[in-house]
Amino acid sequence: MAEEAHSLVIDQVVRQALDNANLTENDLSAVAVTIGPGLSLCLRVGVQKARRIAGQFSLPIVGVHHMEAHALVARLIEKNLQFPFLALLISGGHNLLILAHELGHYLQLGTTIDDAIGEAYDKTARWLGLDMRKGGGPALEELAMEGDPNSINFSIPMKQHKDCNFSYAGLKTQVRLAMESRKISPGSDPISLTNSEGRRSRADIAASFQRVAVLHLEERCQRAIEWALKIEPSIKYLVVSGGVASNKYVRARLNHVVENNNLQLVCPPPSLCTDNGVMIAWTGIEHFLSGRFDPPPPDNEPEDAMFELRPRWPLGEEYLQGKSEARSMKKARMYPSLTSMIQDSLQQQS
């Protein structure tokens, strides 16, 4: 279904982007496209389209790492943001803490061992019967403002693990149990059909969930800042990007952490936090200017041509101190990290 939805609109979206910019394909210098990580069926739709344009107009092509793009788009809006910097990337599918040494060189300080924060927000919002049309995160954040964040004593995930990894599966279970104890059946009744007492009860769950979900982020960010400053003492910025970075409560809480460490918080505007084409184009520019791109593909490439997609593709090498004993990551068919691939190619050139 996702692949079909991509296929139906990709030609129109590309056409609209060019028309809005008042440009044609002849004005382009290169084509940037996400090659991973993500669903391979969806990645294929974008890469095929990019290769068609690049082949037809003899343009170089730049394969982009989706999570690197979330981190680097902050450099488009904050001109003073130089390497090295720390980045927290939070979305429906990812929780990632990385130390960005330089373009293409990242150290992974922490990642999610099960569910990402965005997925936990969405699932909780659905269970609470919220209107999901604008997304579960914004709906839950809005309801949480009506509730008491201290009404339910959810426990903070992974307190016993002194690392920078994340886990939200246990918190989701706690939410479900809290709902059942209040006789709220997860996902049964829309909140619009409940009475004021029922709404208040759901608002308390939302507020308590949000407080603990974000406390987990705060604790991990504090430790990551301590680790990062030992490795790169010149760090001045924490970049927070990805869909969940649009949440005002998340931004406010993380701003406290950052200020307490004499750093600055950089958050792209909400339109550049959720998945967008600008961040892919910007990352393409950064790599293109540093000479990292592929030559134009052949014109009229057959539909069934083989090309590389990287659905499971780490951004950086893992920091040894940050490796999680709790982690059960599937290593099958995982590509070498973007960082290791770039470092290998630099060594071959020298």
N, C-alpha and C positions, 0 to 999 in steps of 0.2 A: 504493500500500500504506500509506504514512504517513497519507494523508488518510482512508482507511478505518479505520485504527487509531484516529485521533482521533475520528471520527464514532461509532464503536462505544461509546466510554467517556465522551464529554463530558457527557451528561445525568447519568450516575451519579456522575461526579467532582464536578460542581457541587452535586448533591443531598447528597453526602457531606460536602462542605466546609461547607454550611449546617447540616447536622445536627450535625457535630462542634462547630461554634461555638454550637449551640443557638439558631439564628436562623432566621427565614423571610425571604423576599424583601421583605416589608413593613417589615422592620427596616433595610433598606439605605438608604444615602444616595446612592449612585452605583454604576455598574459600570465597572470598568477592564478593558481588554483589549489584548493585544498586536496592533498593526496592522502591525508590521514591525521590522526586516528578517527575512526567513525565506522558507520555501516558500509561495507564494501559496495553493496548495490547502489546506495545513494552517492557514494564517492565516484563511482563509475560514470554516473550521469553527468556530473560536473566536469570530470576529467575528459570525457569524450567531447563535450562541447568546447572546452578550452583548446583541445588539440585540433578540433576542426577549424576554429578561428585562427590559431597560431599557424596551422599548415596552409590555410587558404591565403593568409596575408604575410607569410614568411616571417613570423615573429618568434623571438625566443620565448621559452616557457619556464616558469618558476614554480616548482612544487613546494607548497607551503604546509607547515605543521600547524594544525588548528589551534593547539594550546599555546604555541609560541606567538601566534597572531594575537591571542587575547592579551598576552603580556606586552607585546611591542606596540600595540595601538595607543598605549599610554604615552609613548614618545611622540606621537602625532599631536597630542593636545597639550603636553607639558614639555616645552622646548628645552627646559633645563635638566630633563631627566637623562642623565648620562649613565653608562655602565661604570661600575657594577651597581645593581639594585636587587632588592628582594621582591618577590611577587607571590601573591596568594590568588590562585585561579579557582573560582567557585562557581559551579554550574549544576545542571541536572545530572550530568554524567561524571563530573570530575571534581575532586578536591585535590589541589596540588600546591605545595609550597616549594618554590624554586629560588635559587640564588643565580641571578643572571650575571655571569662574569663579563661576557661580551657577546656580540651578535653570534648566535649559533653555538654558544658554549654555556651550558646550564648544569647546575648541580641540584639534584632532587633531594630536598631535605625531608619531605613528607608527602604522602599520598593517602587515598582512601583505601581501607582494607575490605570494605564491603559497599555500603551505599553512600552516595554523595549527599551533601546538604540539600541541594535543589530537589533531589528525588524525595528526600524526607519531607520537605515543605509541601511538595505536590501531593504525596500520599496522605499526609495529615489533613490537608485542605479538602481532599476528596472525601476522606472519612467523616469530616465535620459537615459535609453537605454544602460546601461553598460553591459559588458560581465560578466555574473554571475557565470561562471564556477569555478573561484577561490573564489567565495563568494562575496556578495554585499559590505561588509565592506572594504576589501582590495581594491576592484575596485574603490569605492568612495574616499578612502583615496588617492589613486594614482591620480585620476582626480583633487581632491581638490588642489593638489600642483601646478596645472596650473592656478588656479583661484585667484580672489581677495576676501579674507575672509570678507572684510568690504563693499563689493559692494551692499549687500542686508541687510537691517536692520531688521532681524528677531528678535522678542522679546523673551527673556529668559523665559522658562516655570516657572510657580508657584512662581513668585517673591513675591507675596503677602502672601504666606504660609511660615511661619518661622519655618519650620520643616526640616526633612531630607528625605522626600519622593520625588519620581520622577514622571514625566509625559512627554510623548513624542507624544501623540495623537495630541495636538494642534500645535506642531512644524511641524508635517507631513502635517497638513492642510495648514499652512503657505507656505510650500514648493510647494504644489500643486497650490496654488493661484499665487505664484511667476512664476511658469512655464506657467500657463495659460495667465498671463499678458505679457509674452514674446512670446506668440503664440507657445509654445512647448506643444505638446499633450502628457501627461504622458504615457510612455511605448509604444509609437507608432513606432518611428524610432530608430534603433540601432545608437549609437553615431558614429560608424564607417562610417555611410552613410551621416553624416552631414558635412557642409562646416566649414571653420575655424572660422567664426563668430558664427555659431551655437554651435560649440564645446566650444568656449570661454564663451558663455552665460551659458552653462551647467556646465562648470568648476566653474564659479562664484557662481552658486547656490550650488554646492557641497561644495565649500570652506566656504560659508556663513553658510550653514547648519551645517557643522562640527564644526565651531567656536562656534556656539550657543549651539549645542548638548553637547559639551564638557564643555562649560562654566557652564551649568546646573550641570554637574558632579562636577566641581570645587567648586561651591557654596555649594552644599550638603556635599561634603567631608570636607570643611572648618568647617561647623557647626557641623558635626559628630565628628571631631577631638576635638572641644571645649567641646562637651558633654562628649565624652569618657574620656578626661583628668580629668574632674571633678569626674567621677565615678572611674576610675583607673589611678591615676597620674603617674604610673610607665610605661605606654605604650611608646614604642620606635619605633614601626613599623606600617606602613600601607601596608597591602597586597592588591594588585590589581590582580584579576584573573578572569577567564571566557574568552570566545572567543574574546570579544571586547578589552580585555587587550593586545592582540597582536598588536593593533594599535599604531604605534610609536608616532603619534601626541597626543593621549590620554595619553600615558606614560610620554611624555615630559611635558605636561601641569600639570598633577597631581604631577609630581616630584617637580615643583615650589611650589605647595601648601604644600607639605610635608616638603620641606626644610625651608619654611617660618615658620613652626611650630617646627623646630629642631627635626623632625622625619626622619626615613629612609623609602624609598619606596622599597618594595619587589615585583617583578613581576616574576612569573615562565617564562621560555622560551616559545615562541609561541606554540611549540608542546605540552606543558603541560597546556596551557591556554584553548585551544579548548578542547571539550569533549574527554577524553582518558581513557584507562584502568589503566594507572600507578596511577592516582589520586585515583581510587577506591581501588586498591591494597594497596596503602600507608595508606589510611584511615582505611582499614581493619586491617592492621598491628597495627596501633595505638590503635584501640579498642580491638583487640585480646590480645595485651600485657597488657591491663588494665583489662582483664578478661570478656569483654563484647562480647559474641558470643553465638550462639545456638548450641545444640548438632547435630551430623550428622542426616540428615533425613533418613527415611527407604530406603533400597535398593529396586529397582524396584517399586518405587512409581508410582501409576497409572497416566496416562496423564491428567485425569480430576480431580486430587487431588486439594483440596482447600488449598491455602496458602495466606499469607497476602501481599498485595501490598498497597502502600500509594501514590496514584497519586497526592493528595493535602495534602502536609505535610510541615508545617512551620518549619524552622530551630530553631528559638529561640522565647522566649516570647517578646512581644512588649514593648518597653520603653514607659511608660505612656505619657511622654512629646512629644513623636514622633508620637502619634496616629493622623491620618489625618482625618479632618472633610470632606475632599473631597472624601474620600475613599469609594468605593462601592464593597468591597470584598465579594464574595459569601462565606458564612460560611457553606453551605450545604456539608455534607460528608467530612469535613476537619478533618484530624487527629490531635490529640494533638501534640504539637511541640516536636521535638527530645529532646530538653532541658528538658521539663516538664516530658517526659517519663523516661529519665535517672535519674532526680532528685527524681521522685516517687520510682523508683526501689532502689536507694541508701537509701532512708528513710526506705523502707521495710526491707532492709538487716540489718540496724542498729537497 
